[in-house]
Amino acid sequence: EIRVEGLEYQDFVDNLRGGRRFTASDVLTFDSEVDRVYLDCRRPVLIVDHDRKRTCVVKKIGLPDIAVWNPWDGTRDYNKMVCVDASAVEEEIRLQNREEWTGEVKL
């Protein structure tokens, strides 16, 4: 009953398909294992739990990408957990000596 909204029409790397790049066409729902990185996401992302009637909003600063994955062992473990996290995957954040960088995630 979980949906992830705000990733529609975003390019993503699918780690379960050899790291190939795709474009999302709809909200993300789960019926199997997922291991993706959505690239350069500028909108807030909503994790909508219809069963518990709650929504979690993921807002981020300084982290361009969103990683989405769930556990999988051939059973239905994908029904129990999902991780939606801000990240910097496509372009590394590299710092020189004494440089500082700040990233922020708000739920």
Contacts in CASP RR format, 6 or more apart in sequence:
PFRMAT RR
TARGET T0000
AUTHOR 0000-0000-0000
METHOD contacts of the structure
MODEL  1
EIRVEGLEYQDFVDNLRGGRRFTASDVLTFDSEVDRVYLDCRRPVLIVDH
DRKRTCVVKKIGLPDIAVWNPWDGTRDYNKMVCVDASAVEEEIRLQNREE
WTGEVKL
1 49 0 8 1.000
1 50 0 8 1.000
1 51 0 8 1.000
2 29 0 8 1.000
2 30 0 8 1.000
2 47 0 8 1.000
2 48 0 8 1.000
2 49 0 8 1.000
2 50 0 8 1.000
2 82 0 8 1.000
3 27 0 8 1.000
3 28 0 8 1.000
3 29 0 8 1.000
3 46 0 8 1.000
3 47 0 8 1.000
3 48 0 8 1.000
3 50 0 8 1.000
4 27 0 8 1.000
4 28 0 8 1.000
4 29 0 8 1.000
4 45 0 8 1.000
4 46 0 8 1.000
4 47 0 8 1.000
4 48 0 8 1.000
4 68 0 8 1.000
4 82 0 8 1.000
4 84 0 8 1.000
5 27 0 8 1.000
5 28 0 8 1.000
5 45 0 8 1.000
5 46 0 8 1.000
5 48 0 8 1.000
6 27 0 8 1.000
6 41 0 8 1.000
6 43 0 8 1.000
6 44 0 8 1.000
6 45 0 8 1.000
6 46 0 8 1.000
7 24 0 8 1.000
7 27 0 8 1.000
7 28 0 8 1.000
7 38 0 8 1.000
7 41 0 8 1.000
7 45 0 8 1.000
7 66 0 8 1.000
7 68 0 8 1.000
8 24 0 8 1.000
8 25 0 8 1.000
8 26 0 8 1.000
8 27 0 8 1.000
9 23 0 8 1.000
9 24 0 8 1.000
9 25 0 8 1.000
10 23 0 8 1.000
10 24 0 8 1.000
10 38 0 8 1.000
10 39 0 8 1.000
10 40 0 8 1.000
10 41 0 8 1.000
11 21 0 8 1.000
11 22 0 8 1.000
11 23 0 8 1.000
11 24 0 8 1.000
11 38 0 8 1.000
11 39 0 8 1.000
11 40 0 8 1.000
12 21 0 8 1.000
12 22 0 8 1.000
12 23 0 8 1.000
12 24 0 8 1.000
12 36 0 8 1.000
12 37 0 8 1.000
12 38 0 8 1.000
12 39 0 8 1.000
13 19 0 8 1.000
13 20 0 8 1.000
13 21 0 8 1.000
13 36 0 8 1.000
13 37 0 8 1.000
13 39 0 8 1.000
13 89 0 8 1.000
13 90 0 8 1.000
14 20 0 8 1.000
14 21 0 8 1.000
14 22 0 8 1.000
14 35 0 8 1.000
14 36 0 8 1.000
15 35 0 8 1.000
15 36 0 8 1.000
15 37 0 8 1.000
15 69 0 8 1.000
16 33 0 8 1.000
16 34 0 8 1.000
16 35 0 8 1.000
16 36 0 8 1.000
24 38 0 8 1.000
28 34 0 8 1.000
28 68 0 8 1.000
30 70 0 8 1.000
30 78 0 8 1.000
30 79 0 8 1.000
30 82 0 8 1.000
31 78 0 8 1.000
32 72 0 8 1.000
32 78 0 8 1.000
33 70 0 8 1.000
33 71 0 8 1.000
33 72 0 8 1.000
33 74 0 8 1.000
33 78 0 8 1.000
34 68 0 8 1.000
34 69 0 8 1.000
34 70 0 8 1.000
34 78 0 8 1.000
34 82 0 8 1.000
35 68 0 8 1.000
35 69 0 8 1.000
35 70 0 8 1.000
36 67 0 8 1.000
36 68 0 8 1.000
36 69 0 8 1.000
37 65 0 8 1.000
37 66 0 8 1.000
37 67 0 8 1.000
37 68 0 8 1.000
37 87 0 8 1.000
37 89 0 8 1.000
37 90 0 8 1.000
38 65 0 8 1.000
38 66 0 8 1.000
38 67 0 8 1.000
38 68 0 8 1.000
39 64 0 8 1.000
39 65 0 8 1.000
39 89 0 8 1.000
39 90 0 8 1.000
40 64 0 8 1.000
40 65 0 8 1.000
40 90 0 8 1.000
41 64 0 8 1.000
41 65 0 8 1.000
41 66 0 8 1.000
44 57 0 8 1.000
44 58 0 8 1.000
44 59 0 8 1.000
45 57 0 8 1.000
45 58 0 8 1.000
45 66 0 8 1.000
45 84 0 8 1.000
46 55 0 8 1.000
46 56 0 8 1.000
46 57 0 8 1.000
46 58 0 8 1.000
47 55 0 8 1.000
47 56 0 8 1.000
47 57 0 8 1.000
47 58 0 8 1.000
47 82 0 8 1.000
47 84 0 8 1.000
48 55 0 8 1.000
49 55 0 8 1.000
49 56 0 8 1.000
56 107 0 8 1.000
57 106 0 8 1.000
57 107 0 8 1.000
58 66 0 8 1.000
58 84 0 8 1.000
58 85 0 8 1.000
58 86 0 8 1.000
58 105 0 8 1.000
58 106 0 8 1.000
58 107 0 8 1.000
59 105 0 8 1.000
59 106 0 8 1.000
59 107 0 8 1.000
60 66 0 8 1.000
60 86 0 8 1.000
60 103 0 8 1.000
60 104 0 8 1.000
60 105 0 8 1.000
60 106 0 8 1.000
61 102 0 8 1.000
61 103 0 8 1.000
61 104 0 8 1.000
62 88 0 8 1.000
62 102 0 8 1.000
62 103 0 8 1.000
62 104 0 8 1.000
63 86 0 8 1.000
63 87 0 8 1.000
63 88 0 8 1.000
63 103 0 8 1.000
63 104 0 8 1.000
63 105 0 8 1.000
64 88 0 8 1.000
64 90 0 8 1.000
64 91 0 8 1.000
65 86 0 8 1.000
65 87 0 8 1.000
65 88 0 8 1.000
65 89 0 8 1.000
65 90 0 8 1.000
66 84 0 8 1.000
66 85 0 8 1.000
66 86 0 8 1.000
66 87 0 8 1.000
67 83 0 8 1.000
67 84 0 8 1.000
67 85 0 8 1.000
67 86 0 8 1.000
67 87 0 8 1.000
67 89 0 8 1.000
68 82 0 8 1.000
68 83 0 8 1.000
68 84 0 8 1.000
69 82 0 8 1.000
69 83 0 8 1.000
70 77 0 8 1.000
70 78 0 8 1.000
70 81 0 8 1.000
70 82 0 8 1.000
70 83 0 8 1.000
71 77 0 8 1.000
71 78 0 8 1.000
71 80 0 8 1.000
71 81 0 8 1.000
72 78 0 8 1.000
85 105 0 8 1.000
86 103 0 8 1.000
86 105 0 8 1.000
93 101 0 8 1.000
95 101 0 8 1.000
END
